Amino acid sequence: MVGVNGGKFPAIRQHLDKNIAGVYKDMDLTFEEYPKEGKVDPEAYKAAIDKLKPGDAVIIFTPDSTHFPIALYAIEHGLHVLITKPATQKLEHHNTLIEAAKKKNVVCWVEHHKRYDPTYSDAKARVATLGEFNFFNAWMAQPKSQLETFKAWAGKDSDISYYLSSHHVDICCWILQDIAVPTRVVASAAQGIATSDPYNCVPGTEDTITLLIDFQSIKSPNHKGTAISTASWTAPLKSGVHTSQHWYYMGEKGDISIDQAHRGYDVTFDETGKAWVNPFYMKYSPSATGHFDGQRGYGYISIEKFVDAARSVNAGEAQPSVFNGQGFPTIENTVLTTAILHAGRISLDEKRPVGIKKEGDKWVLE
């Protein structure tokens, strides 16, 4: 396990012992830490990666701005890589990872777990029957308490669009694969809550960011579509869900509406009121024998599929490129997600529309 501050590992071990070993039977929680206790090293990941051998795998769940250097270092050492979303903050960095993974013939995926949600994957299949794309609208928000959780980097190293809109921007690009491609992004933001008491994030931190995305049909020059993706971390407290999230799709021949936050399953407690829970993502309650029982959750499956892919490549049973055609969130399949998010950031900073186009075999911004 790798971090920056070795002084945090004792508390991490206590947390794992309480919330995993104390809940499930037969869980091995041993790990070697980098850096060691008492040391602070932003590049401790290099020492850890240097200890691994080609064909091993790393999973990167770090602040957004650190994804690219860690992933590139791992790939260049012949390791398979799973990166939490967003893959990178810049399109050129994403393109670099695509080329590096091809050169080293390793699996490089992005942990877009919503692709494995059975509702979302079923919706993707149904979208294929609805003709040309017309409109997509996604909303995703977390309570204001998240500003305390992410205060160390909120508005400094990343924004709420990279953090949350990355989910549904990817879903939009995924379901529109072979149907339409993005051509332009215009972004707008609300401000004032994150930078005020009691949160006091750095000046300029956005509360809510909306991306307006133009799409062009791949098959019909006459068909264009519009997508809206909004993300916020200033939603009300005690709303009953940790993340409010839903989306609507309208095609030429029908529409689809999904509310992922409310799955028809709610629990009410005297102390905290009603809560809508989602065991489809991860089942945290143990099995009848006391063991971990979350293997069917799409949060677990997302990591399992990556490990399966890495193993199959190591065994010579598959090439990394084969997964591009199977709907998995490979680094190549997720490039348009990064293009849209990066374009949104530029649009906010420079107050202008940002174009997306393909030059040769690479996607670029203009």
N, C-alpha and C positions, 0 to 999 in steps of 0.2 A: 504494500500500500504506500502510495506516494502523496506527499503534501508539500507545503512550503515551510511550515513551522513544526519542528519535531516535538515541541512542547505540548502539542494538542493530542498526541497519540494516547497518553494515559486516559484522558477523558473519552476518547473514541473507543478504547478497549472496554471501558466501563459501560458505555452506551450499548455496544454490541453484546456484552455479557448480560445486561439487563433485558434488552428488547429482543434478542435472538436466542441466546443460550437459556435465558430464563423463561422462554415461551415454547421453544421447540426442542425435541430430543435429538441427540446425535448430530449436532451441528459443529463442525470444525471451524473455529474462529481464529486460528493462528495465522499470523502474517508477519512478514519482515518489513519494518518501516524505513522509509527514506524521507527526510534526513533523520538522523538519530535524535533522541531527546536532548534538548538544550541547544540544538542547532537550527538555524534558519537559512534555507537555501532555495531560491526560486527555480534553480535548475537541478534539483535533486532527481527529477525524472530521468536525467541522462545517466546517472549512476545506476539507477534501477534497470533501465533499458539495456545498459551495457552488460548486465548480468544475465540477460535472456539470450536465447539462441534463435536463429531464423526458424520460422514456423510457429513460434510461440505467439500469444495474443495479448493485447492490452486493451483495456476499456477506459476511455477518457471522460470523466465527469468533473470538469474543472470550469472556472470562469470562462466566458465566451472568448475573450481576447487571447487566451492561452491555448486554445484548441489547435491552431495551425502549427506552431512550432513543435508542440509535443507530438502531434500526429506525424508530421514530416520526419522528425527524428526517428520515430518508431518504424515507419515505413522504410526509411533508408537503411535500417538495420534488419530488414527482412521480416518484420513482424506484421501479423494481421491486426487490424485496428477497428475498433468500434468507438465512434465519437458521439457524445450527446449532442442534441440539436442546440443551436445551429452549428452546422459542420464548421464553417468559418464565417467571419464577418465580411470578408472581401471576396468578390468573385474571382479575382486573379489568384488568390490563395487556394480557393476551391479547385480551380483549373490545375494548379500546381500539384495538388494531392492526387487528382485524377491521373496525371502523367506519371507521378512517382509510383503510384500503386501498380500501374501497367508495367512500368519498367522492372519493378521488383516482383511482379506476379503474385501479389498478396491481396487478400480480401480487405477492403476498406469500406465500411458501411457507416450510416448515420442512424442513431438510435431513435428513429421516428416510430415509436411504439403504436401510435394510433392506426398505422396501416394494418395492424394485426387485430384491432377491435373488430369482432365479427359483424357488428352493425355497419361499420365503415367499409369493410371489405365487400359486404353484400351490396352496399350502396354503389360502390365503384362498378360492380358488375351490372347493376341496373342502369347506371348512367350510360353505359354503352348502347342501351336500347332506346335512348331518348333523343337521338338525332344530334343536331348541332347544339353547341353550348350557347347559352344566352346570358345567364346571371348566376352569381354565387355570392353569398353573404355570410360571413363568419364572425362570431363574437366570442371572445375568451377573456375572462377577468378573474383576478384574485383579490382578496381583501387587503385593505390598507396595511394590515399587520405585516405583509410581505416586505414593505418598505424598511421595516426594522431588520428583517431577516437578511435582506440584500443590500443593506446600507453601505457596506464596504465597497460595492462596485456599481450600484444603481446610479445611472446618469454619468458615471465616470468611464467605465470600461465597456458598458453595453447599455441597451435600453429595453423597454418592455416589448417592443416589436420583435427584436431578435429573440427574446426569451420566450414569449408566448405565441406571437403570430407565426413563428416558425412551425408550429404544429399544423395549423389549418392552411397556411400557404402551401405546405408540403402536400396536404390532403388534396387541395385544389389542383396542384400541378400533377399529382398522381392520378386522380380520376380523369384529368384531361389529357393524359398521355395518349398520343396518337389522335387526339381530337382537336386541340388548339394549343397555341404557345403564347406566352406573354410578350407584349411589344412596348409597353410604357407603364410607368408607375408615377403616381402623384401622391405625396404623403401630407397629412395634416395632424397636428397634435394639440392636446389640451394640457395646460400647465397650471400650477398654483398650489395643489395639495401637497405633493411630494416635497416641495421646497419650503413649506411652512411648518410651524409647530404642530405636532411634536416630532415630526419626521426629519425636517431640516436636511434634506438631501442637497447635493451640490446644485448651485444655480444652473438652470437650463434643463434639469431632469424633467422629462415629460411624464404626465400622469396617464394619459391615454393616447395611443397612436393609431391612426386609421390609414390604411393603404388602399388606394384606388388603382386597380390593375386592369389595363386593356389587354384583351386576348384576340388573336386572329386565328380563324379556323385553318387547319392544315389542308383540308380538302376543298373548301369552298371560299373563293376570294370575296364573296358577297356576305359571308357571315362573320360577325365580330361579336365578342362577348365582354362583359364587365364583371369583375370580382371586387368585393370589398372585404378587407380583413381588419378587424379592430381588436386591439389588445389593451388591457388596463390593469394596473396594480393599485387602483384606488377605489375598488368596489366596496360596498358596505360590509361591515363586520357582522358576524352571526347571521349570515344569509342561509345557512343550512348546508352549503357546499363549499369546499375549499376552492374549487375552480368552477365558475359559471361558464358553460361552453355549449354552443349550439351553432348549426349552420343550415343554410337553405340553398338548394340547387334548382335552377330552372333550365330545362333544355327545350329543344324544338317540339318535343312530343310529350312532355310531362315534367313533373318536379319531384323533389325529395326534400324532406325536412327531418333533421335529427337533433334531439336534445340529449347530449351525452351526460349532462349534469343530473338529470332526473330520469332514472331508469325504472320507475315504478316500484322502488324499494326504499322505504324511509323508516327511520328509527327515531323515537322521541324519548328524551331523558328529562327528568324533572329539573336537573341543574342547567342544562344547556339548550333545551328545546328540541325542535325537529331537525334531523339531519338526513340528507339523501346520500346513501352510500353506494359504492361501485365495486363490488367484488369481482366484476369482469376484468378490471385492471389488475388487481392483486387481491387474493383471499388471504387475509392475515391471521385468521383463526386457524389453530392447528387441526390436524386430522384426528380421527377417533383414537389413534394410537399415540397421539401427542407429537407427531412429526410435522414438518413444514408441508403445507397443502396448497401452495399457490401456483403449482406448475401449469395450471390451465389459464391463468390470467395473461392478458396480452402484454402486460409489463414484463412478465417472466419470459414469454414466448419470444419477445423481441431480442432478448439476449441469447436465448437458446438457439434461435435460427442462425445467429451470427457464429456461435461456437460450432454448430453443425457444418456451416459452410467452410469455416477454417479447417476443420478436421477433414472434410472431403477433399479440399485442395491439398492438404498435407499428405493424404493417402493416395494422391494421384487419380482420384475418381472424378474430379471436375477442375475446370479452369475458373479463375475469379470472374472472367467476363461472362460466363454462362448465366450468372445470376442477374445480369442487367435485363434479360428478357423474361424474368420470372416475377417481376413486380416488387422485388426486394429494394429497400432503401440504400442501394449502393452509392458510392461517392459519385459515380457517373449519373445515376438516375435522379440525384437530388440537386443537380447543379442549378436548375431553374429556381428552386427554392432560395438558394443563396443569392442568385441574381436579383430576385424581387426584393429580398430583405435589404441587400446592399443598396439597391436603387432607392428604396424607401429612406434609408439613412441619408443618402446624398440629397434627395429631394427636400428633406427637412433642413439640412445644413445649408443648402444653396438656394432653397426656395424656388425650385424649378421642376418641371417634369423630367424624368430620366428614361431614355429609351433603352430597350433590350433587343439585341439582334445577334445573329450568328454570322461569324466570319470564318469561313472554312469549316473546321470541325470544333470551333470554340465559341462559346457564348460570351459576349462582351456588352458593356454598358456604353451609352453615348449621351 
